[in-house]
Structures are given as structure tokens and as C-alpha cells.
């Protein structure tokens, strides 16, 4: 559906609803008075239960603007790492209840988002600055009004809305990283506009209309600013931002307001450590396939802007128009020095520039009709685009002497490569939700005191196009390859032999067998219904179901192919009914117990289905998709007890269990370099519990220290334990069958793989037991997650001090290859301790807010490895350092 059609439909809906409201305006006041009088007769236990948590029947966590300030978190991903049962990956994706980002969904004000990440459908949450956010809701149990792709949980990011009064804020922050700032790092010049986060065209792919000619080679390699790595001093981190808003009350009927914010950030990170991978020389041994010392410096530039205009009518109707754009550009220089798989000394240099951008537009309406059975109607329409541009990614490989000196440029196209890749992802969404309440006000109510009937419809369309072109430079002797790389390339394309041929040529690394482009689409039409009823004063039930009709398709081909007429691979067409039920029981005041059941699904991501190859140069891992993946189906069971002993003070205990059919797992493919693909494991189970505790302690009441006045100590902590198990099934030898016979008789214990070529995929069934380790944990699942936050608050001095501790235990980054006895890649995220101090004060006629933050105080690093017994091979390790920063905000 075109954007204009979506907006017209939404605006027409709004106009119709407002017309009804205006017609009822003259009866509004009596209706409101009558409603208020009736509501006084309804008694519900749990007066201290927070409104947002209590308003939903589901298990949920909420963090808001006050939490962002206290924790010192600048983006949504960092803020979410404090929530019970949530861990982060790569500082931008979240794992909920031990399930990786594949099983989580992200919404922006209720609308789904596209993703600029080439390997994932979910949007990276570090793209959302907390300065533009009102709150983040994490829902861990499913309800039918949400998308059916729900595994671990769903994150709804809420942007700021109409302010209550005019405000204007200016903020600035500076920081130092102990292993990066004001020290030597690896750099390269790049384009003149890199500091703004935009490439000015310097990295554009030269004209290919005449083919791979010497002229193309000269144009490709004639810019030394994109070729030469150098050492230089790294500057400090800094950022600044602006926030403004105002409200205009036209009269008693109409109010208009707006909010706008913008920001810029510039941060540096140097990583030094090791990189490699393992192979198995014999059954009980594990050795390094290659082993390198790794050093890199990355400069991240962020630019974001947000604007919202809202209109309130009669206090019962609100229409808002939201626009968000956020960019993150990474400029990296990296070198690996060591030995390859045949003990040859090598140096591998990489220069990269990656631009990620997401922009979203949305129009929303919220309506309450006091004269029309108190009906509530919410609607939305959105269109969003995400892109990832990675032009001119350069990789050069040098041979070295045994003492790792005397670098000589290797003379093969595999050693000197230029890669140009991009991903464009769009999502459009329309939806409408109805709530029709029925309440019993006749005296004291014993049964079905309140009943809400709910229904809604949504249509989501997600389209993606991704391309990747790689060119290799080949020389033919006569040139000193010990010279600077730009001199070598200049000679290759400008020196001629006796026959007039150039000494170098450009070759495409991908041949006709390997696709370099894919397009993908997914459409989901959904309708849901539900009943949320206060059955007795002590029991509440929410029941319902969602119908989803989904279609997903992938088409792969060459870079110049018109894929719109090609037959689709990775085609999944499926209609699902997804039931959900939650019972909430209040046995005593301020104690409630929830029991929940639901059935949900997870669709394979585009990149997991596409048989095109993608190289993640950050991890040196090559990914290739499997077009024969299926949807995963999940049954969810939850029990949770919540006791609220004061407002925002509580203790909760929850148990959860998930039974999974066909979960998607990433496994290692045995090749010279690390390559992975994706398989549907037959089944898996996840069992766990989580504890969360939050309490404020008034010093005067707690210790009797009157001199401390209203000073408080707040303790927030949560712990999650989970255990998962993947079931692979039997080995064909156990039942005396060949693999073909076994899969014909027991297809549920086999996995579908591509036995053809990437351009001509052919499905073949193989025993899962030969590719997946039976009984191992799910990929990305950590057994232990723990957070502790202790806050000291002095309201009179407008001061607070905050210490935060975060621990995530070991988890599988990439699963094993049983056929070669190669173990899984495990990762240990850093255990971090942060300190945050906030101080407000008045000076020079204005209000100021000063923040000091120390992150990762103990300098914990990242460690990824492969292990068997006492043998451990480093795959990816590096230090992170401690970051100190000061921030100042002025409010006008």
C-alpha cells in the first residue's frame, strides 16, 4: 500500500471519529460526571501497583525518562540491559529470557520497524537515543493485540508526546576511554565529510558500463586517502543535543503541542586482542586454524533528529504526527598479524566505512467516546525506511618473514579486495484497535464487574533489497610489492609490458555460481479478538486469539539481474491461529499472581533464507543462508507472583517454560575461513525463573538519622536463571538405516539443507543428529543474568549517586559442526560496574544538570573462544577499557 493511501485512510478514520465526538460534545460533561460517580463504586485490590504494569494483564517491565537519567544510558539498548531477563549483544541487540534477537520484536509507538542490519530483521536498538524517548515497555508474555512473532519478548519504544509546558534544553558531554582516548590508534583519511557521518561520494563505485577495464582499475585505486592506514592520536569522545517543546491551549476544546530534538555524537574505541578459529587434527585434540594479534580503531558518528506534533480535542482525542531519523556511521581501520592455517606469516589490513540509517514517519490517533459506551479507538499508519551502505571496504593481505617483518603485498585476487554492499529495507504498517467496556455499577459487584471487549486489524509489509559486489586486484610481477599499497596499485595500472598490456587486472571475486543480490518481501495480515474481564474483585482474566496470514519470499541472482520476474526461493506461506490466556489473581491486598499460556511463532529472517554470501568483516565470519528454513512455533507458559508493598516498590518471582518446534540455529560450516549457515533444529525447550526486587529506604525512618532529612536509598536488583536444551533426535546408525531411509521414515528428526548451488537451490533432508549436538543449550542462551542498582538520593540538594552492576554468563555465539567435530564458538560478555552521579543546580539565572559517569570501572573485556577440555582457542578477544565522561545540561 502506498504511503499516501495509508495516510489518507488514517486521516479519514480520524475525521469520522471526531465527527461522532463533536456530535456528542454537548452531552460530554454529564456523561463524564456520571462515569466518575459510577467508578467510585468499583473496588479493586492492589492500590500500590504501578499504573502501567497494572493496566496490562501481561508480565511486563517499564523504564522511563527518570530511569534513563539515573542510569546514565544514552540509547535504548543500554537502558534495556538493566531490565530483568534481558542481555545485550554487540551493544545494540537484546536477548530476552535467554533467546537471541531472532526471538524479539521491536515496535516504535506500536508500529514495526525495518532494520539496516544485513543479518537481522530486528532494528538495532542503539539507534534510538533516550533523549527522544518517553519510555520503553518490555512485554514478556504474549497478548493477541501484538504481532505473532513473539518468542522471548517484545519491546515497544515510546517517543515523547505533547508536553505540559514550554521547555528548551541544551546538553553537551565529553569523555575519555582509558585504552583509546589521547593514545595512538589506527586511522585513515577517508572523505572530507566523514566527521559528519556522511560520505561525500569519495567512496562511490566507479562506472562499470565498459567492464573491468584498466581504466576502471585506475579509478578504483587512485585515491590514497582510502588506501593508506596510518597511526595517529585518537581524540576524546563528545556529543551534544537540543530538546525543545511547547504547548498551546487554544481554548477549552483544542490544544496543540510539539516536541523536537536533535543530537550529534562522536566516539572512539580501540580494540586490541586475538583473533582465530579452531580445527581438529585428531579426535581428542583442538588446534588453532589460524592465530592473529588483532588491533583496530573505530570512530562512531551518530546523528539523530525527532519531531512530533500533537493535537488534543476535548481531552478525549489526540492525533499525533511523528518523524524520527537516526544515523550511525562507523569508520574503522584494523590489522591482524600472525600465522594462517598452514603456518605462513601474514598481515591482513582492513579499512571500512559503514553508514546505518533509519527514518520513520507515523500518524496516530487515540480516541475515547464517553457518550458511545465509553468506547476507545486507537489507529496508526506508518512508513519507515532503513539502509546500510558499506562502500569501499578494502582488505589487503601481506606475506611476512618469520619474524613478522618485511611485508609484501600478496599477488592474488583473494588477497586484495574491494567490497561494495548495501541493504535497503522498508516497512509499512496500518492498524486499528477497538476497546468496548461493559461495567456493572449496580451496588456492590461480585461477578464480572468490568469486561473489556477488544478487537483489531493490522497489515504489515516489509521489503528488502541487498547487494554485495567484491572485486579483486591481481598483479603479474615487475612491481615492488613492499611499497605503499597506493604506489603498488598505481604501478599495476600504469606500467605496460612489451605487448602493451597492463601489469594488473581487476577480477570479480564472485562468479556466476554465487549470487550477489537478493530481494525479499514479507506481508502479514492479522486480525485479533479478546476479552479482558474482572471476573470477581479478586480474579481477572484476559482471553483471546490472533489470526495471521503471512507470506515470505526470497529471490537471489546476479547484480544486474531483474529479479522481479524470477521464481521465488525461500517461499513460506502460512496461516496461523495464535491463542493467548492470562489469569490474574489478587489473593490479598497488593499481591497478585499471574498464570499465562500462549502460542506464538518466529519467522526466519531474510538473511537466513537468502543463499547469497555476506562477509562480516568485524568478526571475519562468512554467512550463507538456507532457503529451506521453516517457521518456528513456540508454546509459552508463565507463572508470576508480584507483591507491591508501596508505589514503585515490589518483589516479584516468575517461572517460565517454552516448548519450541523448528527453532532456527546458526551452525559452523567447515571451510578455510569461519563460515556459518542456518538450520531448523527439530525441537528445543527453555525453562527458567526470574526474581526482581525494588525498594526505597528513607534514612530517617530506616536508621533514625533525622539530620539526613528526606534522603533515600533505593535498591533495584534482578536475577534470571534459565536452562535450555536442543533435541537433535537419533542417529540413523542407531536404527540400522541409511540417512536417506531414516529421513524418509522420520522426517521430523531431519533438517532441510541446500544440496544444490546458491543460484539453483535443491532441498535435501539430512539427519539432524549429524549436524546439531543433542542436548546442548540454544544459541545465545545464558544460564545466569544479574543486575544490581543502588541509588542514593538527596532531594534537597538535587543530587543522586548510582552504582550499577551487570553480569551475563557464557553463551553460544555460533553452534558446532558435528561432522568435523568442531566445537561451538562460546562468548563471555564483560561483567560491568558503572557509576553515575547527577547534580542539579541554579546559576547565572538558569537551571543546570551536571552528570559524571564511569563505565566499566574494572576494564572488563570481551572473550569469544572454542574449547574442548583444557584446550582453548581464542576466536575474538579484546579489551574495552573504562570510559569516564562529564555532561552538562542547561534548561531554559
Helices and strands as residue ranges (DSSP letters): H 3-23, G 25-27, H 28-39, H 51-55, E 60-64, H 65-71, H 76-80, E 86-89, E 93-96, G 101-103, E 104-108, E 111-112, G 125-127, G 130-132, E 133-139, E 153-159, E 167-177, E 184-187, G 194-196, H 214-220, G 224-226, E 230-233, E 237-249, E 254-279, E 287-313, E 317-339, E 345-369, E 375-399, E 408-409, E 416-439, E 450-475, H 485-492, E 504-508, E 517-536, E 539-557, G 563-565, E 569-588, E 591-602, H 606-609, E 613-616, E 621-624, E 632-646, E 649-661, E 664-669, E 675-680, E 683-698, H 699-703, G 706-708, E 712-727, G 732-735, H 739-745, G 747-749, E 750-754, E 763-767, G 768-770, E 784-794, E 799-808, E 811-814, G 818-820, E 825-828, E 832-843, E 846-855, E 862-868, E 871-878, E 883-891
